[in-house]
Amino acid sequence: MIRKDKIIICVIIFIILFINIIQIVFKPFHIYPLNGSIKTTDTALFTWKNWLESEFQSTKENEIKINHGLSNVFIKLKNQTEFSLFKKLNANGVILGKENCLYELNYIKAYTGEDFIGEDSINKIITRVKLIQDTLEKYNKKILLVFCPGKASYFPEYIPGEFLKNRKKQTNINTFIKYSKKHQVRYLNLFDYFNAAKDTSKIPLFVKTGIHWTEYGDALVLLKLNAFFKDEFGFNQPKIEISEIEISKNPHGRDYDIAGGLNLLFSFDTPLLYYPKLKISQKPRNMPNGIVIADSYYWGIFGKSQSSYIFDNNDFWYYNKEVYNNKILGTKNPEELDINEEINKNNVFVIMATEATIHTFGWGVINRLYDAITKKQSQFSNINRYEERVNYWVNYILKDKKWLSDLRLRAEKSGISLDSAIKQDAIYQTEIGR
């Protein structure tokens, strides 16, 4: 009996290996690629030099290990087995919550306050934003902070209990909202808006299998920005409305992004999902040019070309590392851009972050704007002090009868007005006193 079992096992292994060889050589089966951040290798190119230096053999070996026949199927089989038997997830930083709700660990840390950076740090950031805001206002330019929810704050009921034991009272996002309100900084509070809408909306704004908000959530955010730009900033904006909604049992886009990254053989169940279609009308001329500095949540709007609904020209500074434009393909490095030129050619800066990324809010942009603006203010204040000194000497000369009499004679000889002569002496006195 034992011998028979061994024979059956050997036959099964042989069949699997044979099918694998057939797949490597002829590729009769379509094998879906793995999702997520996957280790890849270069294709081995044969040359006599590579052969003699053993580079071809080494590269080919790695290529076969990673890309051989049924490797993706074997990986998914392994992942599915470990998940089904032990609830183990083979994905970095992914946490399995109750009822198979999937989280990324950094969202849970943000919800529990584990990544709290402190009130003083947040107050300093918002104080800088306030100065930026007030300075930009003088040139009819705007800055807007957008505070976005995360999955952990939207679905706290599914978070495993062990992560909630040391939950703190203060979180970064609530403290950012607190000090923005205190310093009268313009902000859009999507965090509370989404969490309040959870109880009233029949349409899900997050799903258990995705890490981002749903496409319906994308649409709500776009509508909120559209209204804020029009009502609060006075920008020319079109009329945007949801014209129809497609209902589907199959998740689209990012509604299955975190679950897809688990690379399992079988899919998770999902609820009915709602995919809105937007209608835009009465699109005006001279819509604002704007820069949006944001994390991956803004991709839901930008990636569908919907940023063009509210902007004329829109640069998306993704984590302040790469710049994408709504009209031009390709990317740029934001560090190589002249921040003063960016201020001059744009009407609004939008800094947008979810609770999981807000501990690094702005990703360096706030400091760049602050440094540029305070330098300009210093230049302006120098100009103002210079003019004050000139005016001081003008008034002084007007009160000095002898000086005024001498200047009247000089003006007559030089053929200039008395005012010009006074201004020349006032400037001279200012210059020698600098």
PyMOL commands that set and color helices and strands:
alter all, ss='L'
color gray80, all
select helices_A, chain A and resi 2-26+48-52+55-67+71-86+98-100+105-112+119-138+151-154+156-158+161-163+172-182+190-197+215-231+253-260+296-302+306-309+334-336+339-345+358-360+365-399+401-414+418-432
alter helices_A, ss='H'
color red, helices_A
select strands_A, chain A and resi 94-96+102-104+142-148+187-189+239-248+273-281+290-294+314-318+322-325+331-332+348-354
alter strands_A, ss='S'
color yellow, strands_A
deselect
rebuild
show_as cartoon
